[in-house]
């Protein structure tokens, strides 16, 4: 099982610092400090033998939330400073970009750093940012009545990227995009060829989301599926759908092959120490910011109201809900190693390809934060990771 560190990119600050520094996301000193620390984390992950490193694309985070609108640009710098780790934008929101430019940029990276690129693609779900970037009010996932259209747009965008990599020249005439554009008055058009051709096809990660069709399409196309840890039955059933669809399309996969599971992980000398670190970082950010965009809906104990955010009283209560739901591994190295056995087997009988560590220690404020962040990675690399190689 490989490990990808999916690192947050928030401005580490206490609530009082955030209030007094508003809009702290626009504070140049605060952003520079975050960036230097983020780069250190990537270098440590490489030095400790992690397999991949990535972060989410986010836009307009003036309150200091996830702060990387273009992680690929930063990864070109970090790849030159590291030895072996794969870098992966997690994800690129395709409908907010020109698909041909995305294909070109990623292909260029494979020439600069062969074998060291993965990428995740997604619809995008944060309504104000996506609507502003695309100038389209119905482009986000979950918009009433727009899911079919969103899927059409995403599928077209991803098809264009994959064809641009695979074919020396091609034409595309879809419902939403046309390549080339426009065609000549007589209806003829010269095919387009994207340069450069990638040295290798990047590993493509696709978040499972709520739609079975996403799982089916990923299995048919050889894309790696990312599942969010949580309900054992739900995760296993999605992994089985992926495996069975792949087999029906000529790919004889074991359960967990071509699959990754995403979860938070915190380590400490005691369970309470690890739990407190989770409260200060992911607990705080989910409680104060991410639950407003629906990121806590999956923490409900029953299906009733499953699409509505869970709104606990405070960050500690929210962190307890995360742990109870299986979305947070927490404790000493021995305790976390035991918890990971279930994840690694896809909750019984499988063998997972990718463990995606939702790494929130980056969000810890204070002068001691870098030492704690490095120790999290070091302890995992030395005491947990070898058991699952």
N, C-alpha and C positions, 0 to 999 in steps of 0.2 A: 504494500500500500504506500503510495506516494503522499507527501504532505505539501499543500499549498497554503501559504500564509496570506489570508485575505485581510489586509491591514486597513484599519480605519484611518482617516486623514482629517480629524477634527482639530480645532485650536484648543489645546489643553489649557483649561482655565477654571478657576473656582466660580461658583455662581455670582459672587460679588464682583470678581474681576470681569465677568461677562457683562454684568449690568453696567458697571462704570465704563467699560471699554466699547460699548455699542457704537457703531456696528463692528464688532471685533473681527469679523471675517475680512474687513477692509483695512485692518491695521497692518501696515507693512512689516513692522517689527515682529508682531505676533505671528504673521504668516511665515516670515523667514525662519523664525525659531521652530515652528512646526515642521517646516520643510527640512531643516537640518536634522532634526530628530527622526523624521520619517526616513531619510536617507540612511541614517545610522542603523535603523531597524532592518532595512533591506540588506545592508552589508552584513549585519550579524546573521540574518537568516541564511545568507549564502555561506558564510564561514562555518555555520553549524550544520550544513548539509541538507537544508530544506530543498525541496524539488521545485517549488514555484512561489511566486510572490505577485500579488495583485491588489487592486483597489477599485472601488466603484467610481463611475462617472457621475458627478453631480454638478449642478449649476445654480448660481445665485445664493450661496449659503452665507448671507451676511451675518447671521447669528453665530457663525463659527463652526457649523456642522461640516459634513464631508466636503473637502475643499479642493478636489482635483477635477477640474473640467477636462483635462487632457493628460491622462497618466502616461500615454505612450511617449510623449515628448520627454517627460522626466525619466522614463525607463531607458531611453537611449543614453542618457548620462550615467545611470546606475549600472547598465550592462557593461559599460566601459570600465567600471570600477570594481566589478565582481568577476567571479571565476566560472561558475557553472549554472547558477540558478536561472530557471525560466521565468520570464516576466509576462504577465497576462492582464491587460485591461479587463476589469470584472464588474460590469460589462461595458461595452460600447452600445449606446442606445441608437440603433441604426436609423430609426425614423427621424432622428434629429440631425442626421449627417447625409452627405452625398455618398452613396454606396461605392461609386467608382473611386472617389478620393480615399475612402476607407481601405479599399482593396489595394490601392497604390501605397499608402502609408505603411500598412502592415507588411506588404511584400518587400518594401524597402528595408524594413527592420530585419527581415530574415537574411538579407544580404549583408547588412552591417554586423549582425550577431547570429550566425547560422545555428539552428537547433535550439534557440533560446526564446521562442515566442509561442505563447498560447493566447487565446482571446475568448471572451464571453460576449454574446450578443443578447440583447433584450429589447422589449417593447418600450420600456419607460413607464413610470406610474405616477410621478409627482406632477400633478396637473398644471399648476401655474408655470413651472419652468418649461415643461414640454410644449404647452400651448404657445408660450412666447417664442421659443426657438423655432417651432415649425409653422407658426402663424395658422394653426389649425386647432379648433377647439375640441375636436373629437379624436385626437391622435393617441391619447393615453389609454392604457389598459384599464378596464373597469368603468370606463365612461358609459353611461346608460345608452344602450342601443348601438354601441360602436364596436363591440368585440369582434364581429365578423370583419368589419372594415380594417380594424387594427391588425388582425391576423393576415389579411390580404397584403397590407402594406409591408409588414415585417417579412412575410414569406418572399415577397418580390425583392426587397432589399437584400436579404440573405442569399437568394438565388443569384442575384447580380454579382455579389462579392465572390461566391464560389465559382461561378462561371468565368469571371474575370481572372481568377487564379488558374483555372484548369484549361481554358481554351485560348489558343493563339489569337483568335478574333471571334466575335460573336455579335449577334443582334438580339434585342429583347423588346417585345411589344406586349406590355402587360396593361392591366387596368389602371395602374397609377404611375407607371414609369415607362419610358421608352429610350432605348439605346440603339443607334444614335438618335439624337433629337436636335432639330426636327428632320424629317425625311425630305427628300427633294420633292418638287412640285409634281413630278410624274410618279411619285410613290417609291422611287428607288432610294436605297441607302447603303453606304459603305459600312461594313462591319467595323467594330471598335476592338482594338487590341490593347490591353493594359500592360504597361511597362513600369517596373520590371516584373517578370514572372517570379514568383516566390521560390527561394531555394528549397523550401519544404512547405507543405501545407500545415499551417499552425493547428495545434489541437484546439478544437472549437468546443467550448463549454456552453450549454444551454440550461438556464434555470427552468425547473419543471413547471413552476407556476400552478395554476388551478385547472388547466385544460389538458385532458388526456391526449388531445391532438398534438400538443407540443411534445409529449413523450413519444408518440408514434412517429412523428416526423424526425425527431432526433435519432431514434433507432434505425429508421429506414436510411438515413443519410450518413450514419457513422459519426454522429456528433456525440460528445460526452455529456451525459445528463447530470445536472446538479440538483440534489434533493436537500431540502431543509430538514434537519433532524427533528424528531418530535414523536408523533404517534407511530408506534412500532408497526401497527397494522397498515396504516396509510403508506408509510415509507416502503414497506416491503411489497405492498400491492403495486405501487408505481414501478419499483425496480423489476418486479416480475413482468409487468406489461412491457417495459423496455426490452427485457431479455426475450420474451416470447415474440415480440414484433421483429426484433433483429433476426431471430431464428427463422421466422416466416419469410424473411427477405434474404436468406442465404448466409447469415452471420451466426455461427454456432457459438454463442456466448454463454459463459457461466453467470450465475446470479451475482451482480456487483461489478461485472466487467463492463467497461465503458461508462461507469457510474461514479459519482462523487457525492459525499454527504457533507453538508455545511453545518457547523455548530460552533458555539463559543467554548473557550477552554481557559480556565484559570487555575494556577498552581500556587501552593503555599506550603509552609512547614506544618500547618494544620488546615483542616477544612474551613474553619472560621476565618483564617487569614486569607485564604483564596476567595472565599465568599465576599469578604469585605472589599477586596480588589474589584470583584465583579460589580458590586453595588456602586463603587465610586466611578466606574467607567461605563460599561455597557448599560448598567441599571439606570444611571443618571441620564444618559443620552436617549435611551428608549422612553423613559418616563417623561422627560421634558420636551422631547422633540419628535422622535420617530413614531410614537404611538398616534400622533396627529395625522399621519399619512397611512395608517392602517397596519403598521408593522407588528402590532401585538394581537391581531385577530386570531392567529393560530395558537395562542396560549390558552384559549378557552378549554375547559375540561370536557365539554359536551359539544355536539354539533349545533345545538341551539344558539343562534346568533353568531355563528362561526365567522361571518364576514364583517362583524362589527368589532372595532378595537376593544381590547380589554383595558380597563382604566383603574389600576390599583391605586391605593392611597399614596404610595411613595415608592422611591427607587428600590428600597429593600424588599417591599412586598412584590414588586414587579420581578425582581431577581429571583425570589422564591418561586414565583409562577414559572419563570423560564426553566429553572432547575427541575421543577416537578414535571414539566411538559417534555423534558428530555432535550431541550434546546441549549443547555449549558452543562458542560462537564466541569467539575469543580472538586478541589481537594488536594491532598498530597499526591506525589507522583504515583505511589502505589494505588491510591483510590482512583485516580484518573485513568491509570492503566487498566484497572478492572472495568471501569465504565466504558472504555473504548472498545473492549472486546465485543460488546453487542453491536456497536457501530461498524466495526471492521467486518463482521459477519453478516451485515445487513439484517441484523436481528435474527440470525439463525440460518446456518447452512450456506451462506454466500461468502464471497471474498471481494472486498471493495477495492477499486482501483485508486481512488483519490479521497483523502481526508482533507477537507477545506476548513482551516482554522480561522474562524472569524475573530481576528486578533484585535481586541479592544484595549489592551494595555497601553497602546499608543495614546489613548485619551487621558491618561493619568497626568494631572498637573503636579508641579513641585520639583525641587532640585534633586530629589532622590529617584524621580521617575525613570531616567535612563538606566540606572543600575537594576531596577525592578524589571524593566522591559527586557533587558538583556538576559537576566536570570530566568525569566519565563521561557525564552527560546532555548537557552542552554540546558535547563532541566528537562524540557521536552525532548531535545535532541539526544541527550545522554541517557535518560532514564525511561523514556516512553517509546520514542520512535523506533529503536532497534527491535523491540518486541513484535513489530508489525511489518517489518521489511520482508 
